[in-house]
Amino acid sequence: MSQEIWTAVDEHFVDQLVLHDEALMAALRSSEEAGLPAINVAPNQGKLLQMLAKLNGAKRILEIGTLGGYSSIWMARALPAGGKMVTLEFEPLHAKVARANIERAGLASVVEVRVGAALDLLPLLFEEHQEPFDLVFIDADKLNNPHYFQWALKLTKSGSLILIDNVVRGGAVMDADSEDPNVLGVRKVLEMIGKESRVTGTAIQTVGSKGYDGLALVLVN
C-alpha cells in the first residue's frame, strides 16, 4: 500500500459521497493563495466532523486551530438555527483568510473567529460563563494537547464530544523514546484520557490523502 493509493481512494470517496461545493473549494484555493500550510482536513474527514456534530445534536461548537476555516465551514453547517461556533487561531493571517472564507460560505453570523494563543483565549472563554460546548475539535499545536484537553473538560458538559486530530503521527505515537514535541503532546493527552474518570475515549488509525494518522474521540460522561 502507498500514499498514492490512499489518496486515490480518498478521491473516490469524495467523488461518490461528499458534496464538495464552491464555498469549500474556494476556502482551499484562498488558503493556498495566501500561503497557508496545506494541513486542512481532507474533504471526507470534514464531512465526518459534520456528521459527528449532527449525531451529537451540537448547538455550540468550539474549534482550537482554525487555519483557513475549511473545517470550520464543515462543522458550522451542522449547527441548527440559533447555533454558535467559536474557533481559535494563533496566526492573524490565518484568521483573516478564515474570516473571508467563512463569510463567503454565508456563516459569518454563526462562526466567531478569535485571534491569539489558545491558552490565553480559553481562560477568557471560561470566564465569560457561556453555555457549555457540545463539541470541541482540537487541531492545533500538538505539544499543548494536554492543556487543550483540560480546558475542553472545563468548557463542556455530560454528553459533549471532544475530538483530537493527528494522534498517530505516522506511527510515531507508539515510540516511548521520542523527543518530538508533537509526539510527546499526543502521548501525554492519550495517557490523560485513559486515566480520566470523567470521560470515555478511544482512538482510530486512518490512512488517506493526509497520510497515516488518526483521530481520538472522547465522550464526556
C-alpha positions in Angstrom: 0.0 0.0 0.0 1.2 3.5 -0.7 0.3 7.2 -0.3 -0.7 7.2 -4.0 -3.3 4.5 -3.4 -4.5 6.1 -0.2 -5.0 9.4 -1.9 -6.8 7.8 -4.9 -9.2 6.0 -2.5 -10.0 9.3 -0.7 -10.6 11.0 -4.0 -13.0 8.2 -5.0 -14.9 8.5 -1.7 -15.1 12.3 -2.2 -16.4 11.9 -5.7 -19.1 9.4 -4.6 -20.1 10.6 -1.2 -19.0 14.1 -0.4 -20.8 17.2 -1.6 -17.7 19.5 -2.1 -19.3 22.7 -3.1 -17.9 26.0 -4.3 -17.6 27.6 -0.9 -15.5 24.7 0.4 -13.3 24.6 -2.7 -12.9 28.4 -2.6 -11.7 28.1 1.0 -9.0 25.7 -0.1 -8.0 27.9 -3.0 -7.8 31.1 -1.0 -5.8 29.3 1.7 -3.3 28.1 -0.8 -3.0 31.5 -2.5 -2.3 33.1 0.9 0.5 30.7 1.6 -1.2 28.8 4.4 0.2 25.3 5.1 -1.9 22.5 3.4 -2.7 20.8 6.6 -6.5 21.1 6.5 -8.6 18.0 7.0 -9.5 16.0 3.9 -13.0 16.5 2.4 -14.2 13.2 3.6 -12.8 13.9 7.1 -14.5 17.3 7.0 -17.8 15.6 6.3 -17.1 13.1 9.2 -16.8 16.1 11.5 -20.1 17.5 10.2 -21.8 14.1 10.7 -20.4 13.7 14.3 -21.7 17.2 15.1 -25.2 16.3 13.8 -25.2 12.9 15.6 -24.3 14.7 18.8 -27.0 17.3 18.2 -24.4 20.0 18.7 -25.7 23.5 19.2 -22.4 25.0 20.3 -19.0 24.0 18.8 -15.5 25.0 19.8 -12.6 24.6 17.5 -9.0 25.0 18.6 -6.9 25.7 15.4 -8.8 27.5 12.6 -6.2 27.6 9.8 -8.2 28.8 6.8 -11.6 28.0 8.1 -12.2 24.9 6.0 -13.1 22.5 8.9 -15.0 25.4 10.5 -17.3 25.6 7.5 -17.9 21.8 7.6 -18.8 21.8 11.3 -20.8 25.1 11.3 -23.1 23.7 8.6 -24.2 21.1 11.1 -25.5 23.7 13.6 -29.2 24.2 14.0 -30.9 27.6 13.9 -29.5 29.6 16.8 -26.4 27.5 16.9 -22.9 29.1 17.5 -19.3 28.2 16.8 -16.2 29.7 18.3 -12.9 29.0 16.6 -9.5 30.0 18.0 -6.5 30.8 15.7 -3.0 31.9 16.7 -1.9 33.4 13.4 -3.5 36.7 12.4 -3.1 35.9 8.6 -4.8 32.6 9.0 -7.6 34.2 10.9 -8.0 36.9 8.2 -8.2 34.2 5.5 -10.6 32.1 7.6 -13.0 35.0 8.2 -13.2 35.7 4.5 -13.8 32.0 3.7 -16.5 31.8 6.4 -18.2 34.9 5.2 -18.2 33.6 1.6 -19.9 30.4 2.9 -22.6 32.6 4.5 -21.6 31.6 8.0 -20.2 34.9 9.4 -23.2 35.3 11.8 -22.7 31.8 13.1 -18.9 31.5 13.4 -16.8 33.7 15.6 -13.0 33.7 14.9 -10.9 34.7 17.9 -7.2 35.5 17.4 -4.5 34.7 19.9 -2.8 31.9 21.7 -5.4 29.3 22.6 -4.0 29.0 26.1 -4.8 32.7 26.6 -8.2 32.6 24.9 -9.5 29.5 26.6 -9.5 31.0 30.1 -11.3 34.1 28.8 -14.0 31.8 27.3 -14.3 30.1 30.7 -14.6 33.5 32.5 -17.4 34.5 30.2 -19.6 31.8 31.7 -21.1 30.9 28.3 -23.2 27.8 27.9 -21.1 24.6 27.6 -19.9 23.4 24.2 -21.4 20.3 22.8 -18.5 19.5 20.5 -14.8 20.5 20.8 -12.4 19.9 17.9 -8.7 20.1 18.9 -6.4 20.6 15.9 -3.7 23.0 16.9 -0.1 22.6 18.1 0.2 19.1 19.5 2.6 19.9 22.3 -0.2 21.7 24.1 -2.8 19.0 23.5 -2.9 18.1 27.3 -3.7 21.7 28.2 -6.3 21.9 25.5 -7.9 18.8 26.7 -8.1 20.1 30.3 -9.7 23.3 29.1 -12.1 21.3 26.9 -13.3 19.4 30.0 -14.0 22.7 31.8 -16.0 24.1 28.8 -18.2 21.0 28.1 -20.9 19.0 29.8 -22.1 15.5 30.1 -22.8 14.2 26.6 -20.3 16.5 24.9 -17.8 15.1 22.4 -14.2 16.1 22.3 -12.2 15.2 19.1 -8.4 15.4 18.9 -6.8 15.2 15.4 -3.5 13.8 14.3 -2.9 11.4 17.1 -1.0 8.7 15.2 1.8 10.8 13.7 2.7 8.2 11.1 3.0 5.6 13.8 5.4 7.6 15.9 2.8 7.8 18.7 4.0 4.4 20.0 7.6 5.5 20.3 8.1 5.9 24.1 11.6 7.3 23.4 10.6 10.0 21.0 11.8 13.5 21.7 9.4 15.1 19.1 7.3 17.6 20.9 4.3 16.7 18.7 4.6 13.0 19.7 5.1 13.9 23.3 2.0 16.0 23.4 -0.1 13.3 21.8 1.2 10.5 24.0 0.5 12.6 27.1 -3.0 13.5 26.2 -3.9 9.9 25.4 -2.5 8.9 28.8 -4.7 11.6 30.4 -7.8 10.4 28.6 -7.2 6.8 29.6 -6.9 7.8 33.3 -9.7 10.4 33.4 -12.8 9.0 35.0 -15.0 11.8 33.7 -14.6 10.7 30.1 -14.8 7.6 27.8 -12.3 7.7 25.0 -10.9 5.8 22.1 -8.7 6.4 19.0 -8.7 5.2 15.5 -5.9 4.9 12.9 -6.6 6.4 9.5 -5.0 6.4 6.1 -5.9 8.7 3.2 -4.8 11.8 1.4 -3.5 13.2 4.6 -1.2 10.2 5.1 -1.1 7.8 8.0 -2.7 9.4 11.1 -5.7 9.1 13.3 -8.4 10.7 15.5 -9.2 10.4 19.2 -12.8 10.6 20.2 -13.7 11.4 23.8 -17.2 11.4 25.3 -17.8 13.4 28.4 -19.6 11.1 30.9 
